Every structure is written in C-alpha cells, then in structure tokens.
Amino acid sequence: MTTVSQRTALTPRHLTRTADRMSFIYLERCTVHRDANAITAEDADGTTHIPSATIGTLLLGPGTRITHQAMSVLGETGAAVAWVGEHGVRYYAGGRALTRSSALAEAQAVQWANVRSRLAVARAMYRLRFPDEDPAGLTRQELLGREGRRVKDCYRAQSARTGIRWHGRKYTPGDFAAGDPVNQAITAAAQCMYGIAHAVVASLGTSPALGFVHSGHELSFVLDIADLYKTEIGIPLAFDVAAEDEEDVASRTRRALRDRINKTSLLDRCVEDIKSLLLQNSPGPAVSSDQDVVTLQSDEGRKVAAGRNYGDTTDSGEDEAMLW
C-alpha cells in the first residue's frame, strides 16, 4: 500500500511555484465550475477558462457561486480561496500547502517558541520595512512606537506628494463607505494584501497564527507579512488611485495593486522574505521544501525512517515494514 511519503500525485514539481503564480483573481456575479484542471467562470457574457495551478488567491465577490468540483481542484493545486464583500472587507481561506516538507513550519515554531528569537524576528521584520534604521537593542514597545511614527510619516508624505488632504486613518468595520475615498482605497489595498500574504503563508506550509509582531489571532503571521509591504506598496498606491478619481475606488485599487504586484514580482520576494525570517539562526541543516519525505523523531534530535515498526523485529533482526 502506498504511504504518504511515496505518493506520486501533486508533488511540488507538478505544481506552479507560489512565486510564479498570478497574485489574485477577483470574480463576481458568476458561477465557478471545473473543466479538467481549469476552473471556469460563467456569466451572462460567456465562459472564461482559468488554469487553476496559476492562481495564488481566488477572490469571490458578491453574486458568485462555486461548485464542489471547483473547490476540489483549487484545493489540490494549493490555491487560497476568499469569499469577500464587494469591497473585499473579509477574508476566508482554503487550500493546501504546495510544499511537502515541514521544514519552514518547524523553523517558525522554534523561532516563535523562544522569547529572544521571537523578538529577533520582529526586529528583522522592522529592518525589512525600514532598512535605513537599525532596530538592534530595541524593546517591543520601542519597535511599536517607531513603527507607528513611520506609518504616520508615510501618510503625511503621500498626502503631500499627491495633494490629497489627509485627516487620519479611519475605518469602521462593516461600513466601508463611511471612510473618505483615500481611506477606502487604503482599506481595499490592505484587504487584498492580507489575502495575498495568506495565500503565500499557506502555500509554504507555515502557520498563519504564529505571529512575531501580531498575536492572539488566527491570522497573526499573515498580518505580519502583509505589513512588510504596507508603506512601500499599499499606502502609496492607495493615494495614487484616490488622486486619480474618487469614483469606484475599491475596484480600481484592486486592479492597480494586482498590476503592481505582478510588475514588481512581489510574490517571489514574499516567499524569500518568509524563508529568510524563519530560517535565520535556525538550528540544523536546511531542508529543501520540495522533499516529500516522512520521518520519525528519535532521541538527541535524530530522525529515523518512517514506514517501519521499531517495536517488532524479524528473526534476522531487520525491522518489519509497516503495512499501512
């Protein structure tokens, strides 16, 4: 009987790497179904075929229906799926990791479980966001204070650059229209970035919940990763969109962000940033995320082959292979 480690279908070599995928596709008012290994979006204008393995995140807006078969192929190819409101104000995820190795997940757990290494990763995240500053030696409270000031400075700088009057960040959960156009654009950009970060985090097999800056939420690590690109990409783009026109801000922000992400190869960068953050000072040899191998933990950090019974032996002293 085939064991988990020996399965041949859906290995990473057969799937499109996260970095090579489209960042996200937004659909609304259509029926999503499956045709072979593609998904189809059918509406009044006809049917569009989309290769499922090229999708990072599928955003399903109002008026969409999706079949069980479509969800099945999306899960098999590791795509994240999000049911969102008209302005993308809520995210629900599904899918499976593209990797078969637990190396990154274990490294994340090790870094997170130690207070010192957790702070070291938080400092490294700050350094990625603001490379002109050295956060070495800063406490968590000092990191939060500096981050808050830098974000406020970013808002003021973008306001001066675009000529848009800035009255502060305002977002009322459940009431997207309550904000002014630039706040609506910032919210739309943030929600899309959360979806993209969630797709990458899930596809690498890491835990969305084990955050290093954020804590206590099922998406803490997703929020950490999305924030890495807030002041560089999300906020400036939102001001640009709002400065062009105040109408239809949310959908124009999504389209502009999708184009910017693809142009700057952000998915590739996001993958490398996560690996760099989690594998820094990580004990033990690096393990390829493409390895489809199951091992058992033994003493002193040793790992032994799975698929064997270590309690029963044959007369020759050889381990019996497990039959399941």
N, C-alpha and C positions, 0 to 999 in steps of 0.2 A: 504494500500500500504506500502511496506517495506521502511523504511527510511535508510539513510546512516548508522546510528549508530546501526541498527538492522540486517545488512546483515550477513549471516552465512558463506558465502564462503570466502576463502582466509584470514582467521584470522591468526595472528602470531603463534597460536598454531598448525596450519596446515602446516606451512612453516618451513623449516630448518632455525635455527637461523644463523645470519651472522657469528658468531664465529665458527659454526660447518661446514661451507662450505669450499670447495676447494678454494684456493686463486684465481686462474685463470686458464683458459684452453685456449691454443693457437691453432688455426686451420688455415690451409692454403690449397689452391688448392683443394677445396671440395665443395659440396653442402650441406647446413644445412637445415634440414626439421624437421617436428614434427611427433612423433608417440606416441599418447596418451599424457602422461605428461612428456615424454622424448623428447630430441632433437636427431636427427640423423645426423651424418657426413658421407657423401657418397663420396668415391673417387675410383680410379682405383683398390684399394686393397679390397674394400668391404664397408660395412656399420657398423658404430660404434654407439651404443646407449649410451646416457649420461643423467642421471636423471637431469632434469632442476633445481630442487629445491636444488641441491648440488653445484651449480655453483655460485661463487662470481662475477667474471667478465669473460665474453667470449671475447677473443681477436680474431678478424677476420683478418687474414693476406691476402696477395696477392692471387688472384685466387679463392676467396670464393664467394659463392652466398648463400643468406639466404631467405627463404620464409616468407610470411606474417604470416602463422600459427606458424612458429618457433619463430618469434618475439613476437607473441601474448602470447605464453606460457612463454617465458622469462620475459616479462613484468609482467605477472600475479604472477610470483614467486619472483619478486624483483631482478632479476639478472641484472647487468650492462652489456652493450654490447659496445665494442670498435672496430671500424674499424681502423686498424693500417697498417703502411707500413711494408716492410719486416723486418725492424729493430725496429718496434714499435715506430715510431717517432711522431705519432699524435694520440690523443685520442678523440673519440666521444662517448657519454654515453647515455643510455636509461634505462628504467625500472621504478620501483616504490618502495616506501619505504616498508620495512617489518612491520614497526610499524603502528599502527592506532592512536597513541597519538601524539599530537603536543608539548608535554612537553619539549623535547630537543630543538626543533626549537624555541619555545618561550624563553627558557633559553638562547639560543645562541643570539637571538635578543636583549634580555635585557642586556646581558654582552657586546655585541658589541656596543650598542647604547650609553653607558656611557664611556667617555674618560678614567676615572680612572679604571673601571673594565676591559676595553679592554686592558689596559696596564698590569693589574694584570694577565690576562690570558696569555699575551705574556711572562711575567716573568715566569709563571708556565710552559709554553712550554719550555723555556730555561732550567728550572730546571729539567724537564724530560729528556732533551737531555744530560745535563751535571750536574749530581747530585753532583759532587764534588765542585760546585760553588754555592754561594748564590747570586742571582741577585736582591735581595731586594734593593730598592732605586735607581736602575739603570734607566737612561732615555732610550728612544727608540734608540737614536743614540749610546749610550754606549752598549746596547744589540746587535745592529747590528755589532759594531766593535768587540766585544768579540766573537760573533758567527763566523764572518769571520776569525778571528785568529785561533779559534778552528778547523774550517774546513781545513784551510791550514796546521795546525799541524797534522791533521788526514792524509792528503795526504802524507806528508813527512814521517810520521810514517809507513804507509802502504808501501811506496816505500822502506824504509829501511828493513822492515820485509820480503818483497817478492823479493827484489833485482831488481825490475823494475825501470829504470830511469824515473824520473818524471820531465817534462818540463812545468808543469802548466795545468790548466783546459782549454781545447779548444773544443768548439763545434760550428759548423756552421749550423744554421737551414737550413734544406733541403739538406744538404750534409753530411750524416752520415759518409761516407768513408773518409772524409777529416781529421778526427782525427786519432791518433795512436791507437793501439789495446786497451790500458788501458782506453783511453778516450772513445772509442766506447763501452767498457764494462760498464763504468760509466753511459753513456747516456742510454744504454739499461736497466740497473738496475733502473735508475731514472724514465724512462717512465713506466716501469712495476709497480713501487711503486706508481706513480700517478694514474694509473688505479685501483690498489687495494684500495688506500685511497679513490678514488672517489666512488667506489662500497660501501665501509663501510659508508661513509658520506651520500650517497643517501639512503642506506638501513635503516639508523637510522632516516631518515626524516629531517635531518639538511640541512642548505643551503650551497651549495658549494661556494657561492660567498662571504659570510660574514667572511672574514679572520681577524685574530688578529695580524699577522705579515705581511703577504702579503695583498695587497689592490688593488682595481681597476680592478680586473679581475674576470670573471665568475667562476674561479676555485681557488680563493684565499684561502679558507679554506682547500681545497684539498691539495694545496701546503704546507700549514701549517702542516697538519697531516703527509704527506709523509716525510717532513723534520725531523720529530721527530726521524726517524729511519735511517737517512742518514749515520751518522758517525758510528753507531753501526752495521748496516747490509749492506746497499747498497755499500758504498765505499770499505770496506774490502773484500766483496765478489767479486766485480769487479776486484780488484787487484789479488785475488786468481785465478780467471778464466783466466785473461790475462797472469799470470805467468805460467799456465799450458801449454798453446798453444795459438799462435796468430791467428790461423785459426778459422773461424766460431764463432767469439767471441759473437755476439749478441744472437744467439740461445742457446749457451751453458750458457750464463749469465741468460737467461730466465729460463732454466731448473734448474740451480743451485739455483736461487732465489726462485722459486716455492718450491723446496725441503726444503730450509732453513726456509721459511715462515711456511710451514706445520709442520716442526720439532719443531719450537720454539713457535707454537700457536700464531703467530703474530696477526691474525685476532681477536682472543679473547682479546688480550692485547690492540689492537687498539680501539675496542669497549669500553673497560673500561677506556682507557685514554681520549677518547672524552667525556664520561659521567662525568668523574672526572673534566675535564677542564671546561665544560659548567655549571655544577651544583654547583661548588664551590661558596659559599656565595649567592646562588640563593634564592630569597625570596619565601616563601610559601612552603607547604608540597610537598614532592617528589611524582610524579605521575608515576605509572607503565607504561612502554612503550607498554605493552600488552593490555591496556584498549582501547576498541573500543567504545568510548562514545563521543557524540557531545553535547556541552553545549553552552549557550548564555552568553555573558558578560553583567553584570549589574553594578550598582554603587558600589563604595568602594571596588573594587576587587572581588565582589561576582559573582558567576556563577550560572545560573539557567538552568533548564532542557530545552532542545530543543524539537521541535515537538509540541509546544503549541503556541496558539495565545494569546499574552498578551495584545491585544487591545480589543478583543471581549470577553465577558463573557456570560455564560448562566444565566437564571433566578435564578438558585441556587447559582450563584457566582463562579462556577467552571470554570476553563479555558477550552476552547474548544480545542480539539486535531486538529492539522493542518492535512489536508488531502493530503499532498504531501511529 
